[in-house]
Amino acid sequence: MDTDSFEFLGIGIKKDNLFIPPDAITNFKETFEREILNAEIANTYSFEQIMKTYRSYAGGWINHYKKLCPDDFDRVEKEIVQYLDQYVEKHKTRKTIQKIFGYQRLTLSPPFLRIKTI
């Protein structure tokens, strides 16, 4: 963040707007990898259980940031959806993740799942 902005309660604040700070995006990604989807989780839990956890986490994150930072949310949503696609693609060689997701991909819009277009 630059000297014209500061962060309070996870929201970036500038004179003329509110924004989603970079560390909030990083925390989303780290939490996703650590607590929602990795090889161990994919081997242990069903697709339904993983999706229930993801929907709960992503839904809370979206409710918080979309309401408070609507002008910045579209940019961040594109970045996170791209990250989610890349994460699943990168790890799809692990049979468990490929078996769970196939052509489905996560998103930040309800129902939080979409079919990947080629």
Contacts in CASP RR format, 6 or more apart in sequence:
PFRMAT RR
TARGET T0000
AUTHOR 0000-0000-0000
METHOD contacts of the structure
MODEL  1
MDTDSFEFLGIGIKKDNLFIPPDAITNFKETFEREILNAEIANTYSFEQI
MKTYRSYAGGWINHYKKLCPDDFDRVEKEIVQYLDQYVEKHKTRKTIQKI
FGYQRLTLSPPFLRIKTI
1 7 0 8 1.000
1 12 0 8 1.000
1 21 0 8 1.000
1 22 0 8 1.000
4 14 0 8 1.000
4 15 0 8 1.000
5 12 0 8 1.000
5 13 0 8 1.000
5 14 0 8 1.000
5 19 0 8 1.000
6 12 0 8 1.000
6 13 0 8 1.000
7 13 0 8 1.000
7 21 0 8 1.000
7 23 0 8 1.000
10 21 0 8 1.000
10 24 0 8 1.000
11 18 0 8 1.000
11 19 0 8 1.000
11 20 0 8 1.000
11 21 0 8 1.000
11 65 0 8 1.000
11 68 0 8 1.000
11 69 0 8 1.000
12 18 0 8 1.000
12 19 0 8 1.000
12 20 0 8 1.000
12 21 0 8 1.000
12 69 0 8 1.000
13 19 0 8 1.000
17 71 0 8 1.000
17 72 0 8 1.000
18 68 0 8 1.000
18 69 0 8 1.000
18 71 0 8 1.000
18 72 0 8 1.000
19 69 0 8 1.000
19 71 0 8 1.000
19 72 0 8 1.000
20 65 0 8 1.000
20 69 0 8 1.000
20 72 0 8 1.000
20 73 0 8 1.000
20 76 0 8 1.000
24 65 0 8 1.000
25 76 0 8 1.000
25 79 0 8 1.000
25 80 0 8 1.000
28 61 0 8 1.000
28 80 0 8 1.000
29 80 0 8 1.000
29 83 0 8 1.000
31 57 0 8 1.000
32 54 0 8 1.000
32 57 0 8 1.000
32 84 0 8 1.000
32 87 0 8 1.000
33 87 0 8 1.000
35 41 0 8 1.000
35 53 0 8 1.000
35 57 0 8 1.000
36 50 0 8 1.000
36 53 0 8 1.000
36 54 0 8 1.000
36 57 0 8 1.000
37 50 0 8 1.000
37 54 0 8 1.000
37 87 0 8 1.000
37 88 0 8 1.000
37 97 0 8 1.000
38 91 0 8 1.000
39 91 0 8 1.000
39 94 0 8 1.000
39 96 0 8 1.000
39 97 0 8 1.000
41 50 0 8 1.000
42 50 0 8 1.000
42 94 0 8 1.000
42 96 0 8 1.000
42 97 0 8 1.000
42 99 0 8 1.000
42 100 0 8 1.000
43 96 0 8 1.000
45 53 0 8 1.000
47 100 0 8 1.000
47 101 0 8 1.000
50 100 0 8 1.000
51 112 0 8 1.000
51 113 0 8 1.000
54 106 0 8 1.000
54 112 0 8 1.000
55 110 0 8 1.000
55 111 0 8 1.000
55 112 0 8 1.000
58 106 0 8 1.000
58 108 0 8 1.000
58 112 0 8 1.000
59 112 0 8 1.000
62 108 0 8 1.000
65 72 0 8 1.000
65 73 0 8 1.000
65 76 0 8 1.000
66 73 0 8 1.000
69 76 0 8 1.000
77 108 0 8 1.000
77 109 0 8 1.000
80 108 0 8 1.000
81 106 0 8 1.000
81 107 0 8 1.000
81 108 0 8 1.000
84 105 0 8 1.000
84 106 0 8 1.000
84 107 0 8 1.000
85 105 0 8 1.000
85 116 0 8 1.000
88 97 0 8 1.000
88 101 0 8 1.000
88 105 0 8 1.000
88 106 0 8 1.000
91 97 0 8 1.000
92 98 0 8 1.000
92 101 0 8 1.000
92 102 0 8 1.000
103 115 0 8 1.000
103 116 0 8 1.000
104 113 0 8 1.000
104 114 0 8 1.000
104 115 0 8 1.000
104 116 0 8 1.000
105 113 0 8 1.000
105 114 0 8 1.000
105 115 0 8 1.000
105 116 0 8 1.000
106 112 0 8 1.000
106 113 0 8 1.000
107 113 0 8 1.000
107 114 0 8 1.000
END
